[in-house]
Amino acid sequence: DPVTSLAAQLVAIDSVNPGLVPGAAGEAEIVEHLRARLDAAGLGTHVVQAASAGRPSLVAWTRPSRVEMSVCLTGHVDTVGVEGMDAPFEPRVRDDRLGVGATARGPGGEHPDPGRLRGRLR
């Protein structure tokens, strides 16, 4: 399924924030991955380079730009450190569920259910 597939691709990219973990990868690779996907989908994109190396941001918009119908969504693509985690960038998908060492878990230790997210996005 495309939601689980995309989530697994994003989890597999090391985007640990170098402001939290000195020498960490930063967001450059994940920003480039998202930019390529958005470009392929026909959206306009622009990468904004930050003053700190490896910390770019991505801006995307629909084409043609329709000023009378604007929506701004913001988010972040960096992650916290992964020290002590077993294979944090190796997603495991089973029965439409994504599990990795670096993903959030529910109060019972369960992994997030992409199926529930899909229902909310419709």
C-alpha positions in Angstrom: 0.0 0.0 0.0 1.4 3.5 -0.9 1.0 5.0 2.6 3.0 2.2 4.3 5.5 2.2 1.5 6.2 5.9 1.7 6.4 5.8 5.5 9.0 2.9 5.3 11.0 4.9 2.8 11.1 7.9 5.1 12.0 5.9 8.1 14.9 4.3 6.2 16.5 7.8 5.7 18.8 8.9 8.5 17.7 12.5 9.3 19.0 12.8 12.8 19.2 16.5 13.8 22.9 17.6 14.1 21.8 20.2 16.6 20.9 17.4 19.0 23.6 14.9 18.0 26.9 16.5 16.9 28.0 15.0 13.5 24.6 13.6 12.7 23.3 13.4 9.1 20.8 16.2 9.1 17.9 16.6 6.8 19.6 17.0 3.4 18.8 13.4 2.2 15.2 13.3 3.3 14.5 16.8 1.9 15.9 15.6 -1.5 13.8 12.5 -1.4 10.6 14.5 -0.7 11.6 17.1 -3.3 12.0 14.4 -6.0 8.6 12.8 -5.1 6.8 16.2 -5.1 8.4 17.2 -8.4 7.4 13.9 -9.9 3.8 14.6 -8.8 3.8 17.9 -10.6 4.3 20.2 -7.7 6.7 23.1 -7.6 9.5 22.9 -5.1 12.3 25.0 -3.7 15.0 23.9 -1.3 16.0 26.6 1.2 19.5 26.1 2.5 19.9 26.9 6.2 22.9 28.6 7.7 23.9 25.3 9.2 25.2 22.7 6.7 22.9 19.7 6.2 19.8 21.5 7.5 17.8 22.5 4.5 14.0 23.1 4.4 11.6 22.3 1.6 8.8 24.5 0.2 6.3 23.0 -2.2 3.2 24.4 -4.0 0.7 23.4 -6.6 1.0 24.5 -10.2 -0.4 26.8 -11.4 -0.4 28.8 -8.2 -3.9 29.8 -7.2 -3.6 32.6 -4.7 -7.3 32.7 -3.9 -7.0 29.1 -2.5 -4.0 28.9 -0.3 -3.2 26.4 2.4 0.0 26.3 4.4 1.1 23.1 6.0 4.3 23.0 8.1 6.2 20.1 9.6 9.7 18.9 10.3 11.7 16.0 8.9 14.5 15.7 11.4 14.5 13.0 14.1 16.1 12.7 17.5 19.2 10.6 18.2 19.0 6.8 17.8 21.8 5.8 20.1 21.0 2.4 21.7 18.3 1.5 19.1 18.6 -1.7 17.2 18.5 -1.0 13.4 16.6 2.3 13.7 16.6 2.9 9.9 15.5 -0.6 8.9 11.7 -0.5 8.5 9.8 -3.7 9.1 6.4 -4.0 7.4 4.1 -6.9 8.4 0.4 -7.1 7.8 0.3 -3.4 6.7 2.0 -2.3 9.9 5.3 -0.5 10.0 7.7 -1.2 12.9 11.2 0.1 13.5 13.3 1.1 16.5 12.9 4.8 15.9 9.1 5.1 15.4 6.7 6.1 18.1 4.8 3.4 20.0 1.5 3.5 21.7 1.0 3.1 25.5 0.9 -0.7 25.1 4.1 -0.8 23.1 2.3 -1.3 19.8 3.4 0.3 16.6 1.3 3.0 14.8 -1.4 1.6 12.4 -1.0 3.2 9.0 -4.6 2.0 8.2 -6.0 4.3 10.8 -4.0 7.2 9.3 -5.3 6.4 5.8 -8.9 6.6 7.1 -8.3 10.1 8.6 -6.8 11.4 5.4 -9.8 10.6 3.2 
